[in-house]
């Protein structure tokens, strides 16, 4: 069994996404809110037990697609706290349309989730 760097085994990541998506349609604007479970380590913190530096581990990029069309790309860094919350708004979404969120981190891990505009 392969263990990802933030303590989840690969099977649990495949069966359960690290991304929660909520959408809302109002006055012609679609709001997409995302909560991503990720440690977001800067590489500067020391482990309380060992005193060793905890290696950097952070999300580099988040992509949001609406019906397979890219509507936003967010570039993140070590300045973002653990379990980042991201919210975007765009025009053109309709109830029932598909939203896909994908992230990639500095260690090569990725995850994605899909939702529907409500």
C-alpha positions as CSV (number, residue, x, y, z in Angstrom):
1,X,0.0,0.0,0.0
2,X,1.4,3.4,-1.0
3,X,1.2,6.2,1.5
4,X,0.9,9.8,0.3
5,X,2.9,12.4,2.1
6,X,0.1,13.7,4.2
7,X,-0.8,10.4,5.7
8,X,-3.6,9.1,3.5
9,X,-3.2,5.8,1.7
10,X,-3.8,5.8,-2.0
11,X,-7.0,3.7,-1.8
12,X,-8.6,6.2,0.6
13,X,-7.7,9.1,-1.7
14,X,-9.2,7.3,-4.7
15,X,-12.5,6.5,-2.9
16,X,-12.8,9.9,-1.1
17,X,-11.8,13.2,-2.6
18,X,-9.9,15.9,-0.6
19,X,-12.1,18.5,-2.3
20,X,-15.6,19.6,-1.1
21,X,-17.5,21.7,-3.7
22,X,-20.5,23.9,-3.1
23,X,-22.2,25.9,-5.9
24,X,-24.8,28.6,-6.0
25,X,-26.6,30.3,-9.0
26,X,-27.8,33.8,-8.4
27,X,-28.5,36.9,-10.7
28,X,-26.6,35.4,-13.6
29,X,-23.5,34.6,-11.5
30,X,-22.3,31.2,-10.5
31,X,-20.4,31.0,-7.2
32,X,-18.2,28.0,-6.7
33,X,-16.8,27.4,-3.2
34,X,-14.1,24.8,-2.5
35,X,-12.6,23.4,0.7
36,X,-9.5,21.4,0.0
37,X,-8.0,19.1,2.7
38,X,-4.2,19.5,2.5
39,X,-1.4,20.1,5.1
40,X,0.1,23.1,3.2
41,X,3.5,22.9,4.9
42,X,5.9,25.8,4.3
43,X,9.2,23.9,4.8
44,X,10.1,26.2,7.7
45,X,8.2,24.6,10.6
46,X,9.9,22.3,13.1
47,X,8.2,19.1,14.2
48,X,7.3,19.3,17.9
49,X,8.5,15.8,18.7
50,X,11.7,15.4,16.6
51,X,12.8,19.0,16.2
52,X,13.4,18.4,12.5
53,X,12.2,20.7,9.8
54,X,9.0,19.5,8.2
55,X,9.5,19.4,4.4
56,X,7.6,21.8,2.2
57,X,4.3,20.3,1.0
58,X,1.8,22.7,-0.6
59,X,-0.7,23.0,-3.4
60,X,0.8,24.8,-6.4
61,X,-2.2,25.0,-8.7
62,X,-6.0,24.7,-8.6
63,X,-8.0,24.6,-11.8
64,X,-11.8,25.1,-12.0
65,X,-13.6,24.0,-15.1
66,X,-17.2,24.6,-16.2
67,X,-18.5,22.0,-18.7
68,X,-14.9,21.2,-19.6
69,X,-14.0,24.9,-20.2
70,X,-11.3,26.3,-17.9
71,X,-12.8,29.3,-16.0
72,X,-10.1,29.9,-13.4
73,X,-6.5,28.9,-12.5
74,X,-5.3,29.7,-9.0
75,X,-1.5,29.6,-8.2
76,X,-0.9,28.9,-4.6
77,X,2.3,28.9,-2.5
78,X,3.5,28.3,1.0
79,X,1.7,31.5,2.2
80,X,-1.7,29.7,2.1
81,X,-2.8,28.0,5.3
82,X,-3.7,24.4,5.9
83,X,-7.0,23.2,4.3
84,X,-7.4,26.1,1.9
85,X,-10.8,27.6,1.1
86,X,-11.3,29.1,-2.4
87,X,-14.3,30.9,-3.8
88,X,-14.8,32.1,-7.4
89,X,-17.6,33.7,-9.3
90,X,-18.2,33.5,-13.1
91,X,-21.0,34.3,-15.6
92,X,-22.6,31.7,-17.9
93,X,-23.3,28.8,-15.6
94,X,-26.7,27.1,-15.6
95,X,-28.4,24.8,-13.1
96,X,-27.2,21.2,-13.8
97,X,-24.0,22.2,-15.5
98,X,-20.8,20.3,-14.4
99,X,-18.0,21.9,-12.3
100,X,-14.7,20.1,-12.0
101,X,-11.9,21.2,-9.6
102,X,-8.4,19.8,-9.8
103,X,-5.3,20.5,-7.7
104,X,-1.6,19.6,-8.0
105,X,1.0,20.0,-5.3
106,X,4.8,20.4,-5.2
107,X,5.3,16.7,-4.5
108,X,3.3,15.5,-7.6
109,X,0.1,14.6,-5.8
110,X,-3.2,15.5,-7.5
111,X,-6.8,15.2,-6.8
112,X,-10.0,16.3,-8.5
113,X,-13.7,16.4,-7.8
114,X,-16.9,17.1,-9.8
115,X,-20.1,18.8,-8.8
116,X,-23.2,20.2,-10.4
117,X,-24.4,23.8,-10.3
118,X,-27.5,24.0,-8.1
